[in-house]
Amino acid sequence: MSGAHILVYPYLSAGHIIPLLDLTHRLHTRGLTVTVVVTPNNLSLLNPLLSTHASSSTLQPLVLPSPQPSNFSSNRLIDSMHGLRLLHYPLLLQWFSSHPSPPVAIISDFFLGWTHQLATELGLPRVVFSPSAAFAFAVQHQTWIDSPKNDGPSTVSFPNIPGSPRYPWHQISHIYRSLKEGDPDREFYKSTLLANLVSWGVVFNSFSELEGVYIDHVKKEAGHDRIWAVGPLLPPDDDLMRPANRGGSSSVPCHEVMTWLDARREHSVVYVCFGSRAELTREQTDGLAAGLEKSGVHFIWCVRGVMPAGYEERVAGRGFVINGWAPQVEILRHRAVGVFLTHCGWNSTLEGIAAGVVMLTWPTSADQFSNAQLLVEELGVGVRVGDGTEVIPESGELARILAESLDENRAERVRANKLRDAALTAVKGGSSDKDLDDFVLRLNALSK
C-alpha cells in the first residue's frame, strides 16, 4: 500500500532543488506518494530521481511554466519569488481541485512562504524545507523580528539565540540592509520569511549532533515539536542516483578528475570551490590564484570567471582547474582530498562535513557567514581565510595557511573525522533516521 500523497515544491535554483530532491528520494522509499513541482528548465535536475524510480507510479512531476520577470522588484530573488506566486498560486489551486486524490500536505522551500497561505486556503498543513542550517534559519528570522539599525555599535547581536551570536553590519542579510521600511520589496520578503515559522512544521537538512541547540531553539520559537532534522541529505556511496552527476554534468569528465586524484597521496589535495553561483572579483581571484601557486600544495580549483594569464600552465601537474560545474561530492569523498576551501554554502558545508575534511572558510554572502562561524568557532573543524571582499588574504599568508592545513595532526582534522562519523551515524539508524521516520509517520497520519 502506498503512503500519504504529498506535494513537494522546491525553489527554482540548483542549490535549493538538489537537497529537497534528496529528501524526496527518502520519503518515496519510505512509501509516500510524491508529486514534485518543477519548471521545464529545471526538469533535468529531477530526471535522475525519476529514472531511479521509473517503475513506480507514486513519484510524478508536476511541470508548471517558468515565471517571466514580474517587474515587481529590481532584486532578482524577490522578483523571482513574486513571479512564482503570481503564476503558480492559481495553477496549483486548479490542480488540487481537479485531482482525484490530491496531496494531504505541501512541503515547500523557505523562499516560498506564500505556499503557507495556499495551504491554508486548501485546508492543508504546509511544511517548510530549509536548505540552510537551523542556526542560519534562526539568525535570518530574528533579524526580521528585531529590525536592527546600523546607527549604533559596529556589530549586531542576537541575544535571544543561544550563544548570542554577533555579526558586523556587512554580514547581515543584504536584502535587509538594502531595503527601507515600507518598501514593497521589503514587506513581501519579510512576510515570506515570517510565514515559515507559523507553518505546520519545519524540516532541516541538518542533524542534532551538528547543531542540536539551534534546532531546539527553533522548536521553542515555533511553540511545537514538529521540527525535524533529517540530514545530511547526501547520496550514499552506492546510490543509484550517481553523485558524479548530482546537480548537472561536470565540465570535466568525472573519471579524469578521479584518475588525477588517484595518483595523489592521501589527504594531500586542497579542493577549492565557491559554489555554483558566486563569481569572485578580480582581486579575490588573483589573490587566491597567487596563494595557491605560492603554497606548493596539490589542488583542484573549480573556477567561475577568468583566470590569470598562463596560470594553468604554471601550475600544471599539481593544480587541476575545472571551469564550471564540478563533481563535488565525488571529489570530497576521495581519499586524496584533505582540505576544502569553501564559500560555506550549506550544501557545500554538509558535503565537507560528511567527507571529514578540514574546512578553510571564505564566506561571501547570505547564510555563509553564520555557517563559517559554526564551522570555526563552535565545531572547531574550520580555519578562517577570508571574509567576502572585506578581508582578502595576502597571497603569502594564504599560501602558509594552505600548506599548514594539510598537516595530518591538526586538531581540526581530528574533530572533522569525529564529526564525519557522527554525520554518517545520524543517517544510518541515528538521530536523522529517527526524525525522518517520525516525519513520515506524522504525514501518513494526515491521510487517515
Residue, then its C-alpha position, 0 to 999 in steps of 0.5 A: m500500500s502506498g503512503a500519504h500523497i504529498l506535494v513537494y515544491p522546491y525553489l527554482s535554483a540548483g542549490h535549493i532543488i538538489p537537497l529537497l530532491d534528496l529528501t524526496h528520494r527518502l520519503h518515496t522509499r519510505g512509501l509516500t506518494v510524491t508529486v514534485v513541482v518543477t519548471p521545464n528548465n529545471l526538469s533535468l535536475l529531477n530526471p535522475l530521481l525519476s529514472t531511479h524510480a521509473s517503475s513506480s507510479t507514486l513519484q510524478p512531476l508536476v511541470l508548471p511554466s517558468p515565471q517571466p520577470s514580474n517587474f515587481s522588484s529590481n532584486r532578482l530573488i524577490d522578483s523571482m519569488h513574486g513571479l512564482r506566486l503570481l503564476h503558480y498560486p492559481l495553477l496549483l489551486q486548479w490542480f488540487s481541485s481537479h485531482p482525484s486524490p490530491p496531496v494531504a500536505i505541501i512541503s515547500d522551500f523557505f523562499l516560498g512562504w506564500t505556499h503557507q497561505l495556499a495551504t491554508e486556503l486548501g485546508l492543508p498543513r504546509v511544511v517548510f524545507s530549509p536548505s540552510a542550517a537551523f542556526a542560519f534559519a534562526v539568525q535570518h528570522q530574528t533579524w526580521i523580528d528585531s529590525p536592527k539599525n546600523d546607527g549604533p555599535s559596529t556589530v549586531s547581536f542576537p541575544n535571544i539565540p543561544g550563544s548570542p551570536r554577533y555579526p558586523w553590519h556587512q554580514i547581515s542579510h543584504i536584502y535587509r540592509s538594502l531595503k527601507e521600511g515600507d518598501p514593497d520589496r521589503e514587506f513581501y520578503k519579510s512576510t515570506l520569511l515570517a510565514n515559515l515559522v507559523s507553518w505546520g512544521v519545519v524540516f532541516n537538512s541538518f542533524s542534532e549532533l551538528e547543531g542540536v541547540y539551534i534546532d531546539h531553539v527553533k522548536k521553542e520559537a515555533g511553540h511545537d515539536r514538529i521540527w525535524a532534522v533529517g540530514p545530511l541529505l547526501p547520496p550514499d556511496d552506492d546510490l543509484m542516483r550517481p553523485a558524479n552527476r548530482g546537480g548537472s554534468s561536470s565540465v570535466p569528465c568525472h573519471e579524469v578528475m578521479t584518475w588525477l586524484d588517484a595518483r595523489r597521496e592521501h589527504s594531500v589535495v586542497y579542493v577549492c570551490f565557491g559554489s555554483r553561483a558566486e563569481l569572485t572579483r578580480e582581486q579575490t581571484d588573483g589573490l587566491a590564484a597567487g596563494l595557491e601557486k605560492s603554497g606548493v600544495h596539490f589542488i583542484w580549483c573549480v573556477r567561475g570567471v577568468m583566470p590569470a594569464g598562463y596560470e594553468e600552465r604554471v601550475a600544471g601537474r599539481g593544480f587541476v582547474i575545472n571551469g564550471w560545474a564540478p563533481q563535488v561530492e565525488i571529489l570530497r569523498h576521495r581519499a586524496v582530498g584533505v582540505f576544502l576551501t569553501h564559500c560555506g554554502w550549506n550544501s557545500t558545508l554538509e558535503g565537507i562535513a560528511a567527507g571529514v575534511v578540514m574546512l578553510t572558510w571564505p564566506t561571501s554572502a547570505d547564510q555563509f557567514s553564520n555557517a563559517q562561524l559554526l564551522v570555526e568557532e563552535l565545531g572547531v573543524g574550520v580555519r578562517v581565510g577570508d571574509g567576502t571582499e572585506v578581508i582578502p588574504e595576502s597571497g603569502e599568508l594564504a599560501r602558509i595557511l594552505a600548506e599548514s592545513l594539510d598537516e595530518n595532526r591538526a586538531e581540526r582534522v581530528r574533530a572533522n573525522k569525529l564529526r564525519d562519523a557522527a554525520l554518517t551515524a545520524v543517517k544510518g539508524g541515528s538521530s536523522d533516521k529517527d526524525l525522518d521516520d517520525f516525519v513520515l509517520r506524522l504525514n501518513a497520519l494526515s491521510k487517515 
